[in-house]
Structure formats: C-alpha cells, structure tokens
C-alpha cells in the first residue's frame, strides 16, 4: 500500500487517539506531580460583648490569587507517589525493620491504603476473569445445543445481567443479602444464626462482590462465545466424530482451539474491566471491607473535608494504568507471537 494511501486511512484514528487517549493521559500524569496549595490563613480579632479573642480564618482572596497564579498546585515531584497513601516507601521500610516475621510484615503492608486496595483489586481480577470465561463458554455450549424454539428466550434471559446497569444490579443484590432480604434471611434460617450478616465479614463481602462480578460479566463472554460457535467448521466436527472423538474430545481439540482468539479478546476486556472495579463497592457500600484503586480515585476526588485531591487521584490513576499495562502485557505478547508465527 502506498504511504500516502496508508496515511489517508490512518490519520483520523491517530488524531482521535491523540485527542482522547494520549493527551488526557499526559495531562493526568502532569497533574500527579503537583499537590494542592496550602491554605492561606489570617489571624483576626473577633470582638463581642464579652471581649475580644483571636481566631484563624481562611483568606479566600489570597487562596484564589494563588490558584490563578499556579492552577496545577504546588510542585511535589514524585512525593505523591511515595507518600503513605500510595507506594508508602517510608512505611514499608519501617515495617521491614520492625517485622516480627514475614506474615507480620505482610499484615502491616496490607493495612496501608494503596496496598489494601491493590490486594482486593488483584484478587477480584484473578478470580472473576477466569470464572467469567469458563461460565460464559459453558453457557454458550449449552445454549448452542438447545432446540431453535428455546434459543431466543434463553439468550434473552442470559443477557439480563448485562442489560441491568452495574450500580442498579449491585444495589439489588445488596438489598437481597441484607438481614431482611431474601438471601440474608434465608442464610440466617439455614445456619440458625439471627446475627449472621454477609455485610459484617470482610471475607463474605469479598466473596459477594466476586459473585456479583461473575454474574454481571458472564453474559458478555457468553454472547462472544455463542457467536464464535456459529463459525466452527461443521466438516471438522463431523470428521472428529467419524474418527471416534467423544463430545469432550471434540470440544477440547476442535472447538477450543478455534475459539482461542475470542478467549484472548475476552481476557483483555475482562482484565481491563475487572482491574477498574468500582460500582459494586459503591452499590454494596462495602468500602469498610473492600476498596479498589478506582474507589481510591473516587474518594480523593470526592474530598472528605471538601477539598478535592487532584494530585493524589492523578497519581493513583497513573499507577492503575501501569497495573493494567502489566496485566495485559503477557496476553498481548502471546497474541503478537502467535500472529507472527501464522504470518
């Protein structure tokens, strides 16, 4: 293809990627090196019927002038990345020197905000992703074998979890596992424990969030696999059956190799999506027992005292992008090598 023709085809996509992907990432990365200005405070006398006393007030005009002069904030370099709320290099060094054992060291590290969120994020990603792929594949195989009259209704019912908005779906399940909900009340009856609560235990909270993640994402894998099953060569399937292959051998040696590109595609999508888990934590009100990297970003931008921590949120965003890149790298490298061998 001539270079001019290639450039004509590629420049709209390249421009869109530059405007909507590259520039925002660069902007967030730049913001991560700055922190909020310190408040300018003035001491004034406040006089009343019982005398005067000195009080400290915020100088609004001085703060506004400071923000106009340096809108990004005060330069902090990599200080935001290394502070206690992120990589916590100082706290890790202290924990290592004061450790009573490796388990004690890990326990101290997992109490730090970033590593606590990273622990749940990784656990959620590596549990939900393979379960979504396996469940979606099994459902696709089952639906593909149904009589035609039942396929339409079954596909519609299978897609319902994906149709429901994630936040609404998590809220529904949150109400169901409440002590007065159908699931929570049933468990209390089964275990004969009126104080049993899925919301009070960190372990049960993690399990509930992961079950919801599988329930919500499996329909996507099912749709992709079901579409892929329609492209499996019938001649190859018939040849395998003639050669004496049973159903499991046919699936293992014919169907799965044919669908491997779709497995890679779903893996990429799910790794990115699950690493950014956020809605279930909000919907389940589970921040006391489970936080994620996306939740930390939300918490920084929400500002508990009314101050939005843009620099802190930007640093966590860059670390999240780095984490996603590390997770995707093996899959992308494998795909590149496979395409190179095929070429």
Secondary structure, DSSP 8 states (H G I E B T S, - for coil): --HHHHHHHHHHHHHHHIIIIIHHHHHHHHHTTEE-----EEEEEEEETTEEEEEEEE-HHHHHHHHHH-TT-EE-TTHHHHSTTTT-HHHHHHHHHT-SSHHHHHHHHHTSHHHHHHHHHHHHHHHHHHHHHHHHHHHHHHHHTS-HHHHHHHHHHHHHHHHS-HHHHHHHHHHHTSTTSHHHHHHHHHTT-TT--TTT-HHHHHHHHHHHHHHHHHHHHHHHHHHHHTTS-HHHHHHHHHTT--HHHHIIIIIHHHHHHHHHHHHHHHHHHHHT--HHHHHTT-TTT---HHHHHHHHHH-TTS---HHHHHHHHHHHHHHHHHHHHHHHHHHHHHHHHH-
